[in-house]
């Protein structure tokens, strides 16, 4: 290993986020494969003074083997800070291709999956070019050779009756017509079949190439050297040939691939609709007050932008002038336009319906809400559902089993079947190879997941992965935070109650001075109330947060502590003097914080946070669905019980620390409950990560969303009911697809082998087998598309 290469492997760089930039706006690339990665990747290494991040151990190993090759290459680079040229959406940042059935396959150019042979598709589809080169190629091959296939089929079926030519001559005519069909139209199939052998990954193309190849080669030999076959092979004046089987199988396979490629393109329709939401330009206000229309890629954080009625909000930001009603339905599923005033957040790509407003840009490029939604949806679409594991195990042995069944069929018919026994054996063996397509089995769950995650994104519900979709329906217990989850998270200052020897305004001023260092919604409310009253605030020193129980610091030389009863107990501050006032305020649903100055109680501050209008309806729906609802909040127990009583929540936990929420989740899990945790703050992150399903409010912190498996963009608990219904419908759809795929092969292979012949005299033509095989995958995809 080079001396200037510091291996980080699965450990931790001393501070990877520091050099890469801790915020989500930093663009990182795997220097080996070009995949977009984050500074949180566990695969990273430092080389020549720069950190490099990788998508997998494989890429890290390749980099370590030859660092100069990749460090100086064009595929990847050390992290760079975002610039004005940062693309507005990740789709433009370099296309990565993956396999729907095997998402671990990723490369920076189109091609075929080395495992299953399926056509790779872009992780994030492009809006600029809807053309599918392979669909165009297969369509051309299909239509150009369809007339030849039709002629070969007519000659084979009716030539002996039409008596247009001698049957031996007809075999040569069929050969000439079939050669371009097999060698040109079927060329991609044989190429993939050969690659499957070279890669040691037998798949559907192995079976198709073996089946058509066997029928074609046998027919060529029967035409060129008919004397090598015994008289039992002769039928209607010639040795039996099956050029029509090879030709029709290839034409039907091409048709099936065309249908499948068209259907697969529809599964990415939701992503394309999200990508299409982004406006191309923004109206920027220059420092001198003049305005200009600029491309979205030239908008920077801090720019002032004017949004006129009927225009889309260009980027994420905050309203600094004017007011309007903004239609956010395309991102949140909320049908009613949301009123926006000065200080309110707005999301890029939403529609300004009425008034004019000026906004300040806060997030651009990959940091924007729209870009993050696209990233989350694509990540979920390319994940593997636990339910797929059974299908994967079966598929691993499937092709070998099918080839064995075909060989057994050939010899069983050859030795024990009626004359011409070996001809029957060959045809039935080909039928077995052709009908047993493992593609439907592999597509059963990925197609359902792709459609469901795309549909969820348009309803304001983001799933992190397929496991979240599959497991959400099992949840029987829901723990909810209060502030920002049940309530608006936009608290209003109520009052300050001073202790003896202190003044109410002074209590508010000191508390606000200290809270300037906090990002908590309650702190922001106190600071805003003090400034509205014209109070002069001091700068806090030695500020520290108490993990959900309050804050400490120094203001104007005095040691201050502001928080709940637990913080006061830690600071050995008695609160008995204001206990009755605090309880009375909590009984009204207000949040109460005590302020201690130099170890002495100075007063309390009350802040009220109204319950969201949608919360009662959401809780009623969740209870009706049979969920046990539990509230866990850092607020005082009296306040928590007051809110719980108003909302009909019987089980309430107040003044809980992040560790207490985590312990509550673990206790419920030990009782055998399947637990979901809904929250929006940093203090909820441990419980969100530990719960069976973590549900984050999209209006909350990035830490909460990164810890959760489900994100509700709108921050509306009604989204949980929507998500559960989606989970139930998706799992049912996946079961239908798997059942169809298994049943298809369980029934199809024995029929193709001729097991019904002794009882009914039926044999399955290879052409019918090809038709069934082609439509099996299309049927699975079509069923998945019903989820839309």
Long-range contacts (C-beta under 8 A, 24 or more apart in sequence): 1-64, 2-47, 2-67, 4-47, 4-48, 4-49, 5-45, 5-46, 5-47, 5-64, 5-67, 6-45, 6-46, 6-47, 7-45, 7-64, 8-43, 8-44, 8-45, 8-46, 8-51, 9-43, 9-45, 9-60, 10-42, 10-43, 10-57, 13-44, 13-46, 13-51, 16-40, 16-44, 16-51, 16-53, 19-50, 19-51, 19-79, 20-51, 20-53, 20-79, 21-79, 21-81, 23-367, 24-366, 24-367, 24-372, 24-702, 25-81, 25-82, 25-86, 25-301, 25-363, 25-364, 25-365, 25-366, 25-367, 26-79, 26-80, 26-81, 26-82, 27-79, 27-80, 27-82, 27-86, 27-93, 27-365, 27-366, 28-53, 28-79, 29-75, 29-76, 29-77, 29-94, 30-54, 30-55, 30-59, 30-75, 30-76, 31-63, 31-70, 31-71, 31-73, 31-75, 31-76, 31-77, 32-59, 32-60, 32-62, 32-63, 32-70, 32-75, 32-76, 33-59, 33-75, 33-76, 33-96, 33-106, 33-107, 33-108, 34-75, 34-76, 34-94, 34-96, 34-108, 35-59, 35-96, 35-106, 35-108, 36-90, 36-93, 36-94, 36-96, 39-79, 47-71, 50-78, 51-78, 51-79, 52-76, 52-78, 53-79, 55-106, 56-104, 75-108, 82-364, 82-365, 82-366, 82-367, 84-297, 84-298, 84-299, 84-300, 85-297, 86-297, 86-364, 86-365, 86-366, 87-297, 87-365, 87-366, 88-278, 88-296, 88-297, 88-364, 88-365, 88-368, 88-371, 89-124, 89-275, 89-278, 89-366, 89-370, 89-371, 89-374, 90-124, 90-366, 90-371, 90-374, 90-375, 91-124, 91-125, 91-126, 91-127, 91-275, 91-374, 93-366, 95-122, 95-123, 95-124, 95-126, 96-122, 96-123, 96-124, 97-121, 97-122, 97-123, 98-123, 98-382, 100-264, 100-443, 100-446, 100-447, 100-450, 101-442, 101-443, 101-446, 103-382, 103-383, 103-384, 103-446, 110-134, 112-192, 112-195, 114-195, 114-199, 114-201, 115-199, 115-201, 115-203, 116-201, 116-203, 116-204, 116-438, 116-439, 116-442, 117-192, 117-193, 117-195, 117-196, 117-203, 117-204, 117-205, 118-439, 118-442, 119-261, 121-264, 121-268, 123-378, 123-382, 124-271, 124-275, 124-374, 124-378, 125-268, 125-271, 125-272, 125-275, 127-272, 127-275, 127-276, 130-265, 132-261, 132-265, 134-261, 135-258, 135-261, 135-262, 135-265, 137-188, 138-188, 138-254, 138-257, 138-258, 138-261, 139-258, 141-184, 141-185, 141-188, 141-254, 142-185, 142-251, 142-254, 142-255, 142-258, 144-185, 145-180, 145-181, 145-184, 145-185, 145-247, 145-250, 145-251, 146-251, 148-177, 148-178, 148-180, 148-181, 148-247, 149-181, 149-247, 149-248, 149-250, 149-251, 151-177, 152-177, 152-178, 152-181, 152-243, 152-244, 152-247, 152-248, 153-244, 153-247, 153-248, 155-244, 156-241, 156-242, 156-243, 156-244, 157-244, 160-236, 160-237, 166-237, 167-236, 167-237, 167-238, 168-226, 168-237, 168-238, 170-238, 171-219, 171-222, 171-223, 171-238, 171-239, 171-241, 171-243, 172-223, 174-219, 174-223, 174-241, 174-243, 174-244, 175-219, 175-220, 175-223, 175-241, 175-243, 177-243, 177-247, 178-216, 178-219, 178-243, 178-246, 178-247, 181-246, 181-247, 181-250, 181-251, 182-212, 182-216, 182-246, 182-247, 182-250, 185-250, 185-251, 185-254, 186-212, 186-246, 186-250, 186-253, 189-250, 189-253, 202-399, 202-400, 202-403, 203-399, 203-438, 203-439, 204-399, 204-437, 204-438, 204-439, 206-399, 206-403, 207-399, 207-402, 207-403, 207-433, 207-434, 207-436, 207-437, 208-249, 208-253, 208-433, 208-434, 208-437, 208-773, 210-403, 210-406, 210-433, 211-249, 211-406, 211-430, 211-431, 211-433, 211-434, 211-766, 212-245, 212-246, 212-249, 212-250, 212-430, 212-434, 214-426, 214-429, 214-430, 214-433, 215-242, 215-243, 215-245, 215-246, 215-249, 215-426, 215-427, 215-430, 215-766, 216-243, 216-246, 218-242, 218-426, 219-243, 219-246, 232-419, 232-420, 232-421, 232-422, 232-423, 233-420, 233-422, 233-423, 235-420, 235-423, 240-420, 240-423, 242-426, 242-427, 242-430, 242-766, 244-767, 245-427, 245-430, 245-765, 245-766, 245-767, 248-766, 248-767, 248-770, 249-434, 249-766, 249-767, 249-769, 249-770, 252-767, 252-770, 252-771, 252-773, 252-774, 253-770, 253-773, 253-774, 255-774, 256-773, 256-774, 256-775, 256-777, 256-778, 257-774, 259-774, 259-775, 259-778, 260-439, 260-777, 260-778, 260-781, 263-778, 263-781, 263-782, 263-785, 264-447, 264-781, 266-785, 267-381, 267-447, 267-450, 267-451, 267-454, 267-781, 267-784, 267-785, 268-450, 268-454, 269-454, 269-788, 270-377, 270-451, 270-453, 270-454, 270-455, 270-457, 270-458, 271-374, 271-377, 271-378, 271-381, 271-454, 271-457, 273-458, 274-370, 274-373, 274-374, 274-377, 274-457, 274-458, 275-374, 277-312, 277-330, 277-331, 277-349, 277-370, 278-312, 278-348, 278-349, 278-370, 279-311, 279-312, 279-314, 279-349, 281-314, 282-314, 282-315, 283-307, 283-308, 283-311, 283-314, 285-358, 296-364, 299-361, 299-364, 300-361, 300-364, 301-361, 301-362, 301-363, 301-364, 302-360, 302-361, 303-360, 303-361, 304-358, 304-359, 304-360, 304-361, 305-358, 305-359, 305-360, 305-361, 306-356, 306-357, 306-358, 307-346, 307-352, 307-356, 307-357, 307-358, 307-359, 308-352, 308-356, 309-352, 309-353, 309-354, 309-355, 309-356, 310-351, 310-352, 310-353, 311-351, 311-352, 312-348, 312-349, 312-350, 312-351, 312-352, 313-346, 313-347, 313-348, 313-349, 313-350, 313-351, 313-352, 313-359, 314-348, 314-361, 315-348, 315-361, 315-362, 315-363, 315-364, 315-368, 316-345, 316-346, 316-347, 316-348, 316-361, 316-362, 316-363, 316-364, 316-367, 316-368, 316-369, 317-345, 317-346, 317-348, 317-359, 317-360, 317-361, 317-362, 317-363, 318-343, 318-344, 318-345, 318-346, 318-359, 318-360, 318-362, 319-343, 319-344, 319-345, 319-346, 319-357, 319-358, 319-359, 320-358, 320-359, 320-360, 321-357, 321-358, 322-355, 322-356, 322-357, 322-358, 323-355, 323-357, 324-352, 324-353, 324-354, 324-355, 324-356, 324-357, 325-353, 325-354, 325-355, 326-350, 326-351, 326-352, 326-353, 327-351, 327-352, 327-353, 328-714, 330-458, 331-369, 331-370, 331-373, 331-460, 331-713, 332-460, 332-698, 332-713, 332-714, 332-716, 333-458, 333-459, 333-460, 333-461, 333-713, 333-714, 333-719, 333-722, 334-460, 334-714, 334-716, 369-698, 369-713, 373-457, 373-462, 373-713, 376-457, 376-462, 376-463, 376-464, 376-711, 377-453, 377-454, 377-456, 377-457, 377-462, 379-464, 379-465, 380-449, 380-453, 380-462, 380-463, 380-464, 380-465, 380-466, 380-468, 380-469, 381-446, 381-449, 381-450, 381-453, 381-454, 383-449, 383-465, 383-466, 383-467, 384-445, 384-446, 384-466, 385-445, 385-446, 385-448, 385-449, 385-466, 385-467, 385-469, 385-470, 385-734, 386-466, 386-467, 386-470, 386-471, 387-445, 387-470, 387-731, 387-734, 387-735, 387-738, 388-444, 388-445, 388-446, 388-466, 390-738, 391-441, 391-442, 391-444, 391-445, 391-738, 391-741, 394-441, 394-742, 395-438, 395-441, 395-442, 398-436, 398-438, 398-441, 398-745, 399-438, 402-432, 402-433, 402-436, 402-749, 403-433, 405-432, 405-436, 405-749, 405-753, 406-430, 406-432, 406-433, 408-753, 409-752, 409-753, 409-754, 412-753, 413-754, 417-754, 424-754, 424-763, 427-763, 427-765, 427-766, 428-752, 428-753, 428-754, 428-763, 428-764, 430-766, 430-769, 431-752, 431-753, 431-763, 431-764, 431-765, 431-766, 431-768, 431-769, 432-749, 432-752, 432-753, 432-769, 434-752, 434-766, 434-769, 434-770, 434-773, 435-745, 435-748, 435-749, 435-751, 435-752, 435-764, 435-769, 435-770, 435-772, 435-773, 436-745, 436-748, 436-749, 436-752, 436-773, 437-745, 437-773, 437-776, 437-777, 438-745, 439-776, 439-777, 440-737, 440-740, 440-741, 440-744, 440-776, 440-777, 440-779, 440-780, 441-738, 441-741, 441-742, 441-745, 443-737, 443-741, 443-777, 443-780, 443-781, 444-734, 444-737, 444-738, 444-740, 444-741, 444-780, 445-734, 445-737, 445-738, 447-737, 447-780, 447-781, 447-784, 447-785, 448-730, 448-733, 448-734, 448-737, 448-784, 448-787, 449-730, 449-734, 450-784, 451-784, 451-785, 451-787, 451-788, 452-726, 452-729, 452-730, 452-733, 452-787, 454-788, 455-726, 455-787, 455-788, 456-722, 456-723, 456-726, 459-719, 459-722, 459-726, 460-698, 460-712, 460-713, 460-714, 460-716, 460-719, 460-722, 461-710, 461-711, 461-712, 461-713, 461-719, 461-722, 461-723, 461-726, 462-698, 462-710, 462-711, 462-712, 462-713, 463-709, 463-710, 463-723, 464-708, 464-709, 464-710, 464-711, 465-709, 467-709, 468-693, 468-709, 468-710, 469-726, 469-727, 469-730, 469-731, 470-727, 470-730, 470-731, 470-734, 471-674, 471-692, 471-693, 471-709, 471-727, 472-676, 472-693, 472-709, 472-710, 472-723, 472-724, 472-726, 472-727, 473-724, 473-727, 473-728, 473-731, 474-674, 474-692, 475-627, 475-674, 475-675, 475-676, 475-692, 475-693, 475-724, 476-626, 476-627, 476-628, 476-673, 476-674, 477-627, 477-628, 477-630, 477-668, 477-673, 477-674, 477-675, 477-676, 478-622, 478-627, 478-628, 478-629, 478-630, 478-675, 478-676, 478-677, 478-678, 478-720, 479-630, 479-631, 479-632, 479-661, 479-664, 479-665, 479-668, 479-675, 479-676, 479-677, 479-678, 479-687, 479-691, 480-629, 480-630, 480-631, 480-632, 480-649, 480-677, 480-678, 480-679, 480-717, 481-631, 481-632, 481-633, 481-661, 481-678, 481-679, 481-680, 481-681, 481-684, 482-609, 482-631, 482-633, 482-635, 482-640, 482-643, 483-521, 483-522, 483-591, 483-609, 483-633, 483-634, 483-635, 483-680, 483-681, 484-521, 484-679, 484-680, 484-681, 484-697, 484-699, 484-700, 484-715, 485-678, 485-679, 485-680, 485-697, 485-715, 485-717, 486-611, 486-612, 486-615, 486-631, 486-643, 486-647, 486-717, 487-609, 487-610, 487-611, 487-612, 487-615, 487-643, 488-609, 488-610, 488-611, 488-612, 489-521, 489-609, 489-680, 489-697, 489-699, 489-700, 489-715, 490-521, 490-525, 490-609, 490-610, 491-521, 491-522, 491-525, 491-591, 491-607, 491-608, 491-609, 492-525, 492-607, 492-608, 492-609, 492-610, 493-525, 493-526, 493-528, 493-529, 493-605, 493-606, 493-607, 494-585, 494-590, 494-606, 494-607, 494-608, 495-585, 495-605, 495-606, 496-603, 496-604, 496-605, 496-606, 497-578, 497-581, 497-585, 497-603, 497-604, 497-605, 497-606, 498-602, 498-603, 499-577, 499-578, 499-600, 499-601, 499-602, 499-603, 500-577, 502-597, 502-602, 502-603, 504-603, 505-533, 505-535, 506-602, 507-595, 507-602, 507-603, 507-604, 507-605, 508-533, 508-535, 508-605, 509-535, 509-536, 509-537, 510-555, 510-558, 510-560, 510-595, 510-597, 510-602, 511-560, 511-562, 511-593, 511-595, 511-605, 512-537, 513-537, 513-538, 513-539, 513-540, 513-555, 513-556, 513-560, 514-540, 514-543, 514-551, 514-552, 514-553, 514-555, 514-560, 514-562, 515-551, 515-562, 516-540, 517-543, 517-551, 517-553, 518-543, 518-545, 518-551, 520-681, 521-609, 522-591, 522-593, 522-607, 522-609, 523-551, 525-607, 526-605, 526-607, 546-570, 547-657, 547-658, 547-683, 548-634, 548-656, 548-657, 548-658, 548-681, 548-683, 549-634, 549-655, 549-657, 550-593, 558-597, 558-598, 559-597, 559-598, 559-599, 560-595, 560-596, 560-597, 561-594, 561-595, 561-596, 562-593, 562-594, 562-595, 562-596, 562-605, 563-593, 563-594, 564-592, 564-593, 564-594, 564-634, 564-635, 564-636, 564-655, 565-594, 565-636, 565-655, 566-655, 566-657, 567-594, 568-594, 568-596, 568-601, 571-596, 571-599, 572-599, 573-599, 573-600, 573-601, 574-601, 575-601, 575-604, 577-601, 578-603, 578-604, 582-636, 582-638, 583-638, 585-639, 586-636, 586-637, 586-638, 586-639, 586-642, 587-638, 587-642, 588-642, 589-639, 589-642, 589-643, 589-646, 590-639, 591-635, 591-636, 591-639, 592-636, 592-639, 611-643, 611-646, 611-647, 612-716, 612-717, 614-716, 614-717, 614-718, 615-647, 615-717, 616-647, 616-648, 617-718, 618-716, 618-717, 618-718, 618-720, 618-721, 619-647, 619-648, 619-649, 619-717, 620-648, 621-718, 621-721, 622-717, 622-720, 622-721, 623-648, 625-721, 625-724, 628-673, 630-664, 630-668, 632-656, 632-660, 632-661, 632-664, 632-687, 634-683, 657-683, 658-683, 658-684, 658-685, 658-686, 658-687, 659-686, 661-686, 661-687, 662-686, 662-687, 662-690, 665-690, 665-691, 666-690, 676-720, 678-717, 678-720, 679-704, 680-704, 680-715, 695-720, 695-723, 729-787, 730-787, 733-783, 733-784, 733-786, 733-787, 736-783, 737-780, 737-783, 737-784, 740-776, 740-779, 740-780, 740-783, 741-776, 741-780, 744-772, 744-776, 748-772
